[in-house]
Amino acid sequence: MRDDLVAAGIKCMDEPVVVDKNILSCRCTEDLPEWGKTFMEVMGN
């Protein structure tokens, strides 16, 4: 999937969580705890 994203012009980062304006993403299910923590920080809790 990464190759398809790069071919479409997406900048892929090998980080557990990436915040880009109002988009919050993670690499895989193993990163969900860190994603949840970051989500709460972004939401102001």
mmCIF entry with sequence, helices, sheets and N, C-alpha, C, O atoms, coordinates in Angstrom:
data_MODEL
# 
_entry.id   MODEL 
# 
_entity.id                         1 
_entity.type                       polymer 
_entity.pdbx_number_of_molecules   1 
# 
_entity_poly.entity_id                      1 
_entity_poly.type                           'polypeptide(L)' 
_entity_poly.nstd_linkage                   no 
_entity_poly.nstd_monomer                   no 
_entity_poly.pdbx_seq_one_letter_code       MRDDLVAAGIKCMDEPVVVDKNILSCRCTEDLPEWGKTFMEVMGN 
_entity_poly.pdbx_seq_one_letter_code_can   MRDDLVAAGIKCMDEPVVVDKNILSCRCTEDLPEWGKTFMEVMGN 
_entity_poly.pdbx_strand_id                 A 
# 
loop_
_entity_poly_seq.entity_id 
_entity_poly_seq.num 
_entity_poly_seq.mon_id 
_entity_poly_seq.hetero 
1 1  MET n 
1 2  ARG n 
1 3  ASP n 
1 4  ASP n 
1 5  LEU n 
1 6  VAL n 
1 7  ALA n 
1 8  ALA n 
1 9  GLY n 
1 10 ILE n 
1 11 LYS n 
1 12 CYS n 
1 13 MET n 
1 14 ASP n 
1 15 GLU n 
1 16 PRO n 
1 17 VAL n 
1 18 VAL n 
1 19 VAL n 
1 20 ASP n 
1 21 LYS n 
1 22 ASN n 
1 23 ILE n 
1 24 LEU n 
1 25 SER n 
1 26 CYS n 
1 27 ARG n 
1 28 CYS n 
1 29 THR n 
1 30 GLU n 
1 31 ASP n 
1 32 LEU n 
1 33 PRO n 
1 34 GLU n 
1 35 TRP n 
1 36 GLY n 
1 37 LYS n 
1 38 THR n 
1 39 PHE n 
1 40 MET n 
1 41 GLU n 
1 42 VAL n 
1 43 MET n 
1 44 GLY n 
1 45 ASN n 
# 
_struct_asym.id          A 
_struct_asym.entity_id   1 
# 
loop_
_struct_conf.conf_type_id 
_struct_conf.id 
_struct_conf.pdbx_PDB_helix_id 
_struct_conf.beg_label_comp_id 
_struct_conf.beg_label_asym_id 
_struct_conf.beg_label_seq_id 
_struct_conf.pdbx_beg_PDB_ins_code 
_struct_conf.end_label_comp_id 
_struct_conf.end_label_asym_id 
_struct_conf.end_label_seq_id 
_struct_conf.pdbx_end_PDB_ins_code 
_struct_conf.beg_auth_comp_id 
_struct_conf.beg_auth_asym_id 
_struct_conf.beg_auth_seq_id 
_struct_conf.end_auth_comp_id 
_struct_conf.end_auth_asym_id 
_struct_conf.end_auth_seq_id 
_struct_conf.pdbx_PDB_helix_class 
_struct_conf.details 
_struct_conf.pdbx_PDB_helix_length 
HELX_P HELX_P1 AA1 ARG A 2  ? ALA A 7  ? ARG A 2  ALA A 7  1 ? 6  
HELX_P HELX_P2 AA2 THR A 29 ? ASP A 31 ? THR A 29 ASP A 31 5 ? 3  
HELX_P HELX_P3 AA3 LEU A 32 ? MET A 43 ? LEU A 32 MET A 43 1 ? 12 
# 
_struct_conf_type.id          HELX_P 
_struct_conf_type.criteria    ? 
_struct_conf_type.reference   ? 
# 
_struct_sheet.id               AA1 
_struct_sheet.type             ? 
_struct_sheet.number_strands   2 
_struct_sheet.details          ? 
# 
_struct_sheet_order.sheet_id     AA1 
_struct_sheet_order.range_id_1   1 
_struct_sheet_order.range_id_2   2 
_struct_sheet_order.offset       ? 
_struct_sheet_order.sense        anti-parallel 
# 
loop_
_struct_sheet_range.sheet_id 
_struct_sheet_range.id 
_struct_sheet_range.beg_label_comp_id 
_struct_sheet_range.beg_label_asym_id 
_struct_sheet_range.beg_label_seq_id 
_struct_sheet_range.pdbx_beg_PDB_ins_code 
_struct_sheet_range.end_label_comp_id 
_struct_sheet_range.end_label_asym_id 
_struct_sheet_range.end_label_seq_id 
_struct_sheet_range.pdbx_end_PDB_ins_code 
_struct_sheet_range.beg_auth_comp_id 
_struct_sheet_range.beg_auth_asym_id 
_struct_sheet_range.beg_auth_seq_id 
_struct_sheet_range.end_auth_comp_id 
_struct_sheet_range.end_auth_asym_id 
_struct_sheet_range.end_auth_seq_id 
AA1 1 VAL A 17 ? ASP A 20 ? VAL A 17 ASP A 20 
AA1 2 ILE A 23 ? CYS A 26 ? ILE A 23 CYS A 26 
# 
loop_
_atom_site.group_PDB 
_atom_site.id 
_atom_site.type_symbol 
_atom_site.label_atom_id 
_atom_site.label_alt_id 
_atom_site.label_comp_id 
_atom_site.label_asym_id 
_atom_site.label_entity_id 
_atom_site.label_seq_id 
_atom_site.pdbx_PDB_ins_code 
_atom_site.Cartn_x 
_atom_site.Cartn_y 
_atom_site.Cartn_z 
_atom_site.occupancy 
_atom_site.B_iso_or_equiv 
_atom_site.pdbx_formal_charge 
_atom_site.auth_seq_id 
_atom_site.auth_comp_id 
_atom_site.auth_asym_id 
_atom_site.auth_atom_id 
_atom_site.pdbx_PDB_model_num 
ATOM 1   N N  . MET A 1 1  ? 0.818  -1.176 0.000  1.00 0.00 ? 1  MET A N  1 
ATOM 2   C CA . MET A 1 1  ? 0.000  0.000  0.000  1.00 0.00 ? 1  MET A CA 1 
ATOM 3   C C  . MET A 1 1  ? 0.876  1.259  0.000  1.00 0.00 ? 1  MET A C  1 
ATOM 4   O O  . MET A 1 1  ? 0.540  2.254  -0.641 1.00 0.00 ? 1  MET A O  1 
ATOM 5   N N  . ARG A 1 2  ? 1.990  1.208  0.715  1.00 0.00 ? 2  ARG A N  1 
ATOM 6   C CA . ARG A 1 2  ? 2.875  2.377  0.786  1.00 0.00 ? 2  ARG A CA 1 
ATOM 7   C C  . ARG A 1 2  ? 3.308  2.821  -0.605 1.00 0.00 ? 2  ARG A C  1 
ATOM 8   O O  . ARG A 1 2  ? 3.310  4.015  -0.906 1.00 0.00 ? 2  ARG A O  1 
ATOM 9   N N  . ASP A 1 3  ? 3.676  1.860  -1.457 1.00 0.00 ? 3  ASP A N  1 
ATOM 10  C CA . ASP A 1 3  ? 4.106  2.201  -2.819 1.00 0.00 ? 3  ASP A CA 1 
ATOM 11  C C  . ASP A 1 3  ? 2.998  2.921  -3.582 1.00 0.00 ? 3  ASP A C  1 
ATOM 12  O O  . ASP A 1 3  ? 3.264  3.870  -4.319 1.00 0.00 ? 3  ASP A O  1 
ATOM 13  N N  . ASP A 1 4  ? 1.771  2.477  -3.409 1.00 0.00 ? 4  ASP A N  1 
ATOM 14  C CA . ASP A 1 4  ? 0.633  3.121  -4.075 1.00 0.00 ? 4  ASP A CA 1 
ATOM 15  C C  . ASP A 1 4  ? 0.439  4.552  -3.576 1.00 0.00 ? 4  ASP A C  1 
ATOM 16  O O  . ASP A 1 4  ? 0.159  5.458  -4.361 1.00 0.00 ? 4  ASP A O  1 
ATOM 17  N N  . LEU A 1 5  ? 0.590  4.748  -2.268 1.00 0.00 ? 5  LEU A N  1 
ATOM 18  C CA . LEU A 1 5  ? 0.440  6.092  -1.708 1.00 0.00 ? 5  LEU A CA 1 
ATOM 19  C C  . LEU A 1 5  ? 1.527  7.032  -2.227 1.00 0.00 ? 5  LEU A C  1 
ATOM 20  O O  . LEU A 1 5  ? 1.244  8.167  -2.609 1.00 0.00 ? 5  LEU A O  1 
ATOM 21  N N  . VAL A 1 6  ? 2.768  6.551  -2.239 1.00 0.00 ? 6  VAL A N  1 
ATOM 22  C CA . VAL A 1 6  ? 3.879  7.366  -2.740 1.00 0.00 ? 6  VAL A CA 1 
ATOM 23  C C  . VAL A 1 6  ? 3.674  7.686  -4.218 1.00 0.00 ? 6  VAL A C  1 
ATOM 24  O O  . VAL A 1 6  ? 3.920  8.812  -4.649 1.00 0.00 ? 6  VAL A O  1 
ATOM 25  N N  . ALA A 1 7  ? 3.226  6.703  -4.994 1.00 0.00 ? 7  ALA A N  1 
ATOM 26  C CA . ALA A 1 7  ? 2.975  6.923  -6.420 1.00 0.00 ? 7  ALA A CA 1 
ATOM 27  C C  . ALA A 1 7  ? 1.880  7.971  -6.639 1.00 0.00 ? 7  ALA A C  1 
ATOM 28  O O  . ALA A 1 7  ? 1.868  8.663  -7.658 1.00 0.00 ? 7  ALA A O  1 
ATOM 29  N N  . ALA A 1 8  ? 0.964  8.081  -5.679 1.00 0.00 ? 8  ALA A N  1 
ATOM 30  C CA . ALA A 1 8  ? -0.117 9.066  -5.780 1.00 0.00 ? 8  ALA A CA 1 
ATOM 31  C C  . ALA A 1 8  ? 0.305  10.443 -5.260 1.00 0.00 ? 8  ALA A C  1 
ATOM 32  O O  . ALA A 1 8  ? -0.491 11.382 -5.254 1.00 0.00 ? 8  ALA A O  1 
ATOM 33  N N  . GLY A 1 9  ? 1.560  10.553 -4.826 1.00 0.00 ? 9  GLY A N  1 
ATOM 34  C CA . GLY A 1 9  ? 2.061  11.843 -4.372 1.00 0.00 ? 9  GLY A CA 1 
ATOM 35  C C  . GLY A 1 9  ? 1.954  12.087 -2.877 1.00 0.00 ? 9  GLY A C  1 
ATOM 36  O O  . GLY A 1 9  ? 2.160  13.207 -2.410 1.00 0.00 ? 9  GLY A O  1 
ATOM 37  N N  . ILE A 1 10 ? 1.633  11.041 -2.125 1.00 0.00 ? 10 ILE A N  1 
ATOM 38  C CA . ILE A 1 10 ? 1.515  11.162 -0.675 1.00 0.00 ? 10 ILE A CA 1 
ATOM 39  C C  . ILE A 1 10 ? 2.897  11.033 -0.046 1.00 0.00 ? 10 ILE A C  1 
ATOM 40  O O  . ILE A 1 10 ? 3.681  10.169 -0.439 1.00 0.00 ? 10 ILE A O  1 
ATOM 41  N N  . LYS A 1 11 ? 3.197  11.884 0.925  1.00 0.00 ? 11 LYS A N  1 
ATOM 42  C CA . LYS A 1 11 ? 4.459  11.790 1.663  1.00 0.00 ? 11 LYS A CA 1 
ATOM 43  C C  . LYS A 1 11 ? 4.241  10.832 2.831  1.00 0.00 ? 11 LYS A C  1 
ATOM 44  O O  . LYS A 1 11 ? 3.493  11.148 3.756  1.00 0.00 ? 11 LYS A O  1 
ATOM 45  N N  . CYS A 1 12 ? 4.879  9.676  2.798  1.00 0.00 ? 12 CYS A N  1 
ATOM 46  C CA . CYS A 1 12 ? 4.744  8.680  3.861  1.00 0.00 ? 12 CYS A CA 1 
ATOM 47  C C  . CYS A 1 12 ? 5.859  8.863  4.879  1.00 0.00 ? 12 CYS A C  1 
ATOM 48  O O  . CYS A 1 12 ? 7.016  9.082  4.521  1.00 0.00 ? 12 CYS A O  1 
ATOM 49  N N  . MET A 1 13 ? 5.496  8.770  6.148  1.00 0.00 ? 13 MET A N  1 
ATOM 50  C CA . MET A 1 13 ? 6.460  8.908  7.232  1.00 0.00 ? 13 MET A CA 1 
ATOM 51  C C  . MET A 1 13 ? 6.411  7.654  8.086  1.00 0.00 ? 13 MET A C  1 
ATOM 52  O O  . MET A 1 13 ? 5.329  7.172  8.420  1.00 0.00 ? 13 MET A O  1 
ATOM 53  N N  . ASP A 1 14 ? 7.569  7.122  8.442  1.00 0.00 ? 14 ASP A N  1 
ATOM 54  C CA . ASP A 1 14 ? 7.644  5.927  9.275  1.00 0.00 ? 14 ASP A CA 1 
ATOM 55  C C  . ASP A 1 14 ? 7.658  6.342  10.746 1.00 0.00 ? 14 ASP A C  1 
ATOM 56  O O  . ASP A 1 14 ? 8.669  6.205  11.435 1.00 0.00 ? 14 ASP A O  1 
ATOM 57  N N  . GLU A 1 15 ? 6.526  6.849  11.207 1.00 0.00 ? 15 GLU A N  1 
ATOM 58  C CA . GLU A 1 15 ? 6.338  7.315  12.578 1.00 0.00 ? 15 GLU A CA 1 
ATOM 59  C C  . GLU A 1 15 ? 5.091  6.642  13.140 1.00 0.00 ? 15 GLU A C  1 
ATOM 60  O O  . GLU A 1 15 ? 4.164  6.339  12.389 1.00 0.00 ? 15 GLU A O  1 
ATOM 61  N N  . PRO A 1 16 ? 5.052  6.402  14.461 1.00 0.00 ? 16 PRO A N  1 
ATOM 62  C CA . PRO A 1 16 ? 3.862  5.774  15.042 1.00 0.00 ? 16 PRO A CA 1 
ATOM 63  C C  . PRO A 1 16 ? 2.594  6.592  14.822 1.00 0.00 ? 16 PRO A C  1 
ATOM 64  O O  . PRO A 1 16 ? 1.534  6.036  14.535 1.00 0.00 ? 16 PRO A O  1 
ATOM 65  N N  . VAL A 1 17 ? 2.706  7.916  14.957 1.00 0.00 ? 17 VAL A N  1 
ATOM 66  C CA . VAL A 1 17 ? 1.550  8.801  14.782 1.00 0.00 ? 17 VAL A CA 1 
ATOM 67  C C  . VAL A 1 17 ? 1.994  10.025 14.000 1.00 0.00 ? 17 VAL A C  1 
ATOM 68  O O  . VAL A 1 17 ? 3.051  10.596 14.268 1.00 0.00 ? 17 VAL A O  1 
ATOM 69  N N  . VAL A 1 18 ? 1.180  10.424 13.033 1.00 0.00 ? 18 VAL A N  1 
ATOM 70  C CA . VAL A 1 18 ? 1.457  11.626 12.250 1.00 0.00 ? 18 VAL A CA 1 
ATOM 71  C C  . VAL A 1 18 ? 0.228  12.523 12.315 1.00 0.00 ? 18 VAL A C  1 
ATOM 72  O O  . VAL A 1 18 ? -0.895 12.082 12.070 1.00 0.00 ? 18 VAL A O  1 
ATOM 73  N N  . VAL A 1 19 ? 0.460  13.795 12.650 1.00 0.00 ? 19 VAL A N  1 
ATOM 74  C CA . VAL A 1 19 ? -0.601 14.799 12.675 1.00 0.00 ? 19 VAL A CA 1 
ATOM 75  C C  . VAL A 1 19 ? -0.322 15.781 11.548 1.00 0.00 ? 19 VAL A C  1 
ATOM 76  O O  . VAL A 1 19 ? 0.743  16.396 11.498 1.00 0.00 ? 19 VAL A O  1 
ATOM 77  N N  . ASP A 1 20 ? -1.288 15.924 10.642 1.00 0.00 ? 20 ASP A N  1 
ATOM 78  C CA . ASP A 1 20 ? -1.170 16.857 9.521  1.00 0.00 ? 20 ASP A CA 1 
ATOM 79  C C  . ASP A 1 20 ? -2.449 17.684 9.465  1.00 0.00 ? 20 ASP A C  1 
ATOM 80  O O  . ASP A 1 20 ? -3.471 17.237 8.945  1.00 0.00 ? 20 ASP A O  1 
ATOM 81  N N  . LYS A 1 21 ? -2.376 18.890 10.005 1.00 0.00 ? 21 LYS A N  1 
ATOM 82  C CA . LYS A 1 21 ? -3.542 19.773 10.130 1.00 0.00 ? 21 LYS A CA 1 
ATOM 83  C C  . LYS A 1 21 ? -4.622 19.055 10.926 1.00 0.00 ? 21 LYS A C  1 
ATOM 84  O O  . LYS A 1 21 ? -4.445 18.836 12.124 1.00 0.00 ? 21 LYS A O  1 
ATOM 85  N N  . ASN A 1 22 ? -5.734 18.681 10.302 1.00 0.00 ? 22 ASN A N  1 
ATOM 86  C CA . ASN A 1 22 ? -6.805 18.010 11.039 1.00 0.00 ? 22 ASN A CA 1 
ATOM 87  C C  . ASN A 1 22 ? -6.866 16.508 10.748 1.00 0.00 ? 22 ASN A C  1 
ATOM 88  O O  . ASN A 1 22 ? -7.877 15.862 11.021 1.00 0.00 ? 22 ASN A O  1 
ATOM 89  N N  . ILE A 1 23 ? -5.795 15.960 10.199 1.00 0.00 ? 23 ILE A N  1 
ATOM 90  C CA . ILE A 1 23 ? -5.710 14.519 9.929  1.00 0.00 ? 23 ILE A CA 1 
ATOM 91  C C  . ILE A 1 23 ? -4.744 13.891 10.926 1.00 0.00 ? 23 ILE A C  1 
ATOM 92  O O  . ILE A 1 23 ? -3.622 14.369 11.095 1.00 0.00 ? 23 ILE A O  1 
ATOM 93  N N  . LEU A 1 24 ? -5.176 12.833 11.577 1.00 0.00 ? 24 LEU A N  1 
ATOM 94  C CA . LEU A 1 24 ? -4.371 12.101 12.550 1.00 0.00 ? 24 LEU A CA 1 
ATOM 95  C C  . LEU A 1 24 ? -4.324 10.652 12.090 1.00 0.00 ? 24 LEU A C  1 
ATOM 96  O O  . LEU A 1 24 ? -5.365 10.010 11.946 1.00 0.00 ? 24 LEU A O  1 
ATOM 97  N N  . SER A 1 25 ? -3.119 10.133 11.857 1.00 0.00 ? 25 SER A N  1 
ATOM 98  C CA . SER A 1 25 ? -3.024 8.763  11.349 1.00 0.00 ? 25 SER A CA 1 
ATOM 99  C C  . SER A 1 25 ? -1.921 7.996  12.067 1.00 0.00 ? 25 SER A C  1 
ATOM 100 O O  . SER A 1 25 ? -1.047 8.583  12.706 1.00 0.00 ? 25 SER A O  1 
ATOM 101 N N  . CYS A 1 26 ? -1.981 6.668  11.948 1.00 0.00 ? 26 CYS A N  1 
ATOM 102 C CA . CYS A 1 26 ? -0.943 5.805  12.503 1.00 0.00 ? 26 CYS A CA 1 
ATOM 103 C C  . CYS A 1 26 ? -0.633 4.708  11.490 1.00 0.00 ? 26 CYS A C  1 
ATOM 104 O O  . CYS A 1 26 ? -1.374 4.504  10.528 1.00 0.00 ? 26 CYS A O  1 
ATOM 105 N N  . ARG A 1 27 ? 0.479  4.003  11.723 1.00 0.00 ? 27 ARG A N  1 
ATOM 106 C CA . ARG A 1 27 ? 0.951  2.997  10.771 1.00 0.00 ? 27 ARG A CA 1 
ATOM 107 C C  . ARG A 1 27 ? 0.155  1.699  10.817 1.00 0.00 ? 27 ARG A C  1 
ATOM 108 O O  . ARG A 1 27 ? -0.141 1.108  9.779  1.00 0.00 ? 27 ARG A O  1 
ATOM 109 N N  . CYS A 1 28 ? -0.192 1.256  12.031 1.00 0.00 ? 28 CYS A N  1 
ATOM 110 C CA . CYS A 1 28 ? -0.811 -0.065 12.175 1.00 0.00 ? 28 CYS A CA 1 
ATOM 111 C C  . CYS A 1 28 ? -1.535 -0.147 13.522 1.00 0.00 ? 28 CYS A C  1 
ATOM 112 O O  . CYS A 1 28 ? -1.484 0.790  14.319 1.00 0.00 ? 28 CYS A O  1 
ATOM 113 N N  . THR A 1 29 ? -2.196 -1.250 13.762 1.00 0.00 ? 29 THR A N  1 
ATOM 114 C CA . THR A 1 29 ? -2.965 -1.400 14.998 1.00 0.00 ? 29 THR A CA 1 
ATOM 115 C C  . THR A 1 29 ? -2.083 -1.353 16.242 1.00 0.00 ? 29 THR A C  1 
ATOM 116 O O  . THR A 1 29 ? -2.547 -0.948 17.307 1.00 0.00 ? 29 THR A O  1 
ATOM 117 N N  . GLU A 1 30 ? -0.826 -1.758 16.127 1.00 0.00 ? 30 GLU A N  1 
ATOM 118 C CA . GLU A 1 30 ? 0.080  -1.707 17.274 1.00 0.00 ? 30 GLU A CA 1 
ATOM 119 C C  . GLU A 1 30 ? 0.331  -0.269 17.731 1.00 0.00 ? 30 GLU A C  1 
ATOM 120 O O  . GLU A 1 30 ? 0.712  -0.045 18.880 1.00 0.00 ? 30 GLU A O  1 
ATOM 121 N N  . ASP A 1 31 ? 0.121  0.702  16.850 1.00 0.00 ? 31 ASP A N  1 
ATOM 122 C CA . ASP A 1 31 ? 0.333  2.113  17.173 1.00 0.00 ? 31 ASP A CA 1 
ATOM 123 C C  . ASP A 1 31 ? -0.913 2.785  17.752 1.00 0.00 ? 31 ASP A C  1 
ATOM 124 O O  . ASP A 1 31 ? -0.871 3.969  18.086 1.00 0.00 ? 31 ASP A O  1 
ATOM 125 N N  . LEU A 1 32 ? -2.010 2.055  17.874 1.00 0.00 ? 32 LEU A N  1 
ATOM 126 C CA . LEU A 1 32 ? -3.260 2.668  18.341 1.00 0.00 ? 32 LEU A CA 1 
ATOM 127 C C  . LEU A 1 32 ? -3.185 3.265  19.749 1.00 0.00 ? 32 LEU A C  1 
ATOM 128 O O  . LEU A 1 32 ? -3.798 4.308  19.980 1.00 0.00 ? 32 LEU A O  1 
ATOM 129 N N  . PRO A 1 33 ? -2.458 2.654  20.711 1.00 0.00 ? 33 PRO A N  1 
ATOM 130 C CA . PRO A 1 33 ? -2.367 3.323  22.018 1.00 0.00 ? 33 PRO A CA 1 
ATOM 131 C C  . PRO A 1 33 ? -1.740 4.722  21.917 1.00 0.00 ? 33 PRO A C  1 
ATOM 132 O O  . PRO A 1 33 ? -2.232 5.666  22.535 1.00 0.00 ? 33 PRO A O  1 
ATOM 133 N N  . GLU A 1 34 ? -0.675 4.854  21.154 1.00 0.00 ? 34 GLU A N  1 
ATOM 134 C CA . GLU A 1 34 ? -0.042 6.165  20.954 1.00 0.00 ? 34 GLU A CA 1 
ATOM 135 C C  . GLU A 1 34 ? -0.972 7.092  20.178 1.00 0.00 ? 34 GLU A C  1 
ATOM 136 O O  . GLU A 1 34 ? -1.040 8.289  20.460 1.00 0.00 ? 34 GLU A O  1 
ATOM 137 N N  . TRP A 1 35 ? -1.688 6.539  19.200 1.00 0.00 ? 35 TRP A N  1 
ATOM 138 C CA . TRP A 1 35 ? -2.651 7.335  18.434 1.00 0.00 ? 35 TRP A CA 1 
ATOM 139 C C  . TRP A 1 35 ? -3.734 7.886  19.366 1.00 0.00 ? 35 TRP A C  1 
ATOM 140 O O  . TRP A 1 35 ? -4.092 9.060  19.280 1.00 0.00 ? 35 TRP A O  1 
ATOM 141 N N  . GLY A 1 36 ? -4.251 7.035  20.255 1.00 0.00 ? 36 GLY A N  1 
ATOM 142 C CA . GLY A 1 36 ? -5.286 7.466  21.196 1.00 0.00 ? 36 GLY A CA 1 
ATOM 143 C C  . GLY A 1 36 ? -4.791 8.571  22.116 1.00 0.00 ? 36 GLY A C  1 
ATOM 144 O O  . GLY A 1 36 ? -5.513 9.534  22.373 1.00 0.00 ? 36 GLY A O  1 
ATOM 145 N N  . LYS A 1 37 ? -3.568 8.442  22.613 1.00 0.00 ? 37 LYS A N  1 
ATOM 146 C CA . LYS A 1 37 ? -2.976 9.469  23.466 1.00 0.00 ? 37 LYS A CA 1 
ATOM 147 C C  . LYS A 1 37 ? -2.866 10.791 22.702 1.00 0.00 ? 37 LYS A C  1 
ATOM 148 O O  . LYS A 1 37 ? -3.222 11.847 23.223 1.00 0.00 ? 37 LYS A O  1 
ATOM 149 N N  . THR A 1 38 ? -2.377 10.724 21.479 1.00 0.00 ? 38 THR A N  1 
ATOM 150 C CA . THR A 1 38 ? -2.230 11.927 20.659 1.00 0.00 ? 38 THR A CA 1 
ATOM 151 C C  . THR A 1 38 ? -3.592 12.522 20.337 1.00 0.00 ? 38 THR A C  1 
ATOM 152 O O  . THR A 1 38 ? -3.752 13.742 20.345 1.00 0.00 ? 38 THR A O  1 
ATOM 153 N N  . PHE A 1 39 ? -4.570 11.679 20.057 1.00 0.00 ? 39 PHE A N  1 
ATOM 154 C CA . PHE A 1 39 ? -5.928 12.151 19.780 1.00 0.00 ? 39 PHE A CA 1 
ATOM 155 C C  . PHE A 1 39 ? -6.465 12.971 20.950 1.00 0.00 ? 39 PHE A C  1 
ATOM 156 O O  . PHE A 1 39 ? -7.031 14.046 20.756 1.00 0.00 ? 39 PHE A O  1 
ATOM 157 N N  . MET A 1 40 ? -6.283 12.455 22.165 1.00 0.00 ? 40 MET A N  1 
ATOM 158 C CA . MET A 1 40 ? -6.767 13.170 23.344 1.00 0.00 ? 40 MET A CA 1 
ATOM 159 C C  . MET A 1 40 ? -6.036 14.500 23.512 1.00 0.00 ? 40 MET A C  1 
ATOM 160 O O  . MET A 1 40 ? -6.649 15.496 23.897 1.00 0.00 ? 40 MET A O  1 
ATOM 161 N N  . GLU A 1 41 ? -4.738 14.528 23.229 1.00 0.00 ? 41 GLU A N  1 
ATOM 162 C CA . GLU A 1 41 ? -3.983 15.780 23.311 1.00 0.00 ? 41 GLU A CA 1 
ATOM 163 C C  . GLU A 1 41 ? -4.492 16.791 22.284 1.00 0.00 ? 41 GLU A C  1 
ATOM 164 O O  . GLU A 1 41 ? -4.662 17.969 22.597 1.00 0.00 ? 41 GLU A O  1 
ATOM 165 N N  . VAL A 1 42 ? -4.733 16.330 21.070 1.00 0.00 ? 42 VAL A N  1 
ATOM 166 C CA . VAL A 1 42 ? -5.222 17.215 20.010 1.00 0.00 ? 42 VAL A CA 1 
ATOM 167 C C  . VAL A 1 42 ? -6.608 17.759 20.360 1.00 0.00 ? 42 VAL A C  1 
ATOM 168 O O  . VAL A 1 42 ? -6.919 18.916 20.074 1.00 0.00 ? 42 VAL A O  1 
ATOM 169 N N  . MET A 1 43 ? -7.427 16.929 20.973 1.00 0.00 ? 43 MET A N  1 
ATOM 170 C CA . MET A 1 43 ? -8.783 17.351 21.331 1.00 0.00 ? 43 MET A CA 1 
ATOM 171 C C  . MET A 1 43 ? -8.805 18.231 22.582 1.00 0.00 ? 43 MET A C  1 
ATOM 172 O O  . MET A 1 43 ? -9.842 18.796 22.932 1.00 0.00 ? 43 MET A O  1 
ATOM 173 N N  . GLY A 1 44 ? -7.662 18.345 23.248 1.00 0.00 ? 44 GLY A N  1 
ATOM 174 C CA . GLY A 1 44 ? -7.568 19.237 24.395 1.00 0.00 ? 44 GLY A CA 1 
ATOM 175 C C  . GLY A 1 44 ? -7.893 18.624 25.733 1.00 0.00 ? 44 GLY A C  1 
ATOM 176 O O  . GLY A 1 44 ? -8.207 19.344 26.681 1.00 0.00 ? 44 GLY A O  1 
ATOM 177 N N  . ASN A 1 45 ? -7.827 17.303 25.835 1.00 0.00 ? 45 ASN A N  1 
ATOM 178 C CA . ASN A 1 45 ? -8.109 16.630 27.111 1.00 0.00 ? 45 ASN A CA 1 
ATOM 179 C C  . ASN A 1 45 ? -6.850 16.185 27.780 1.00 0.00 ? 45 ASN A C  1 
ATOM 180 O O  . ASN A 1 45 ? -6.899 15.601 28.862 1.00 0.00 ? 45 ASN A O  1 
# 
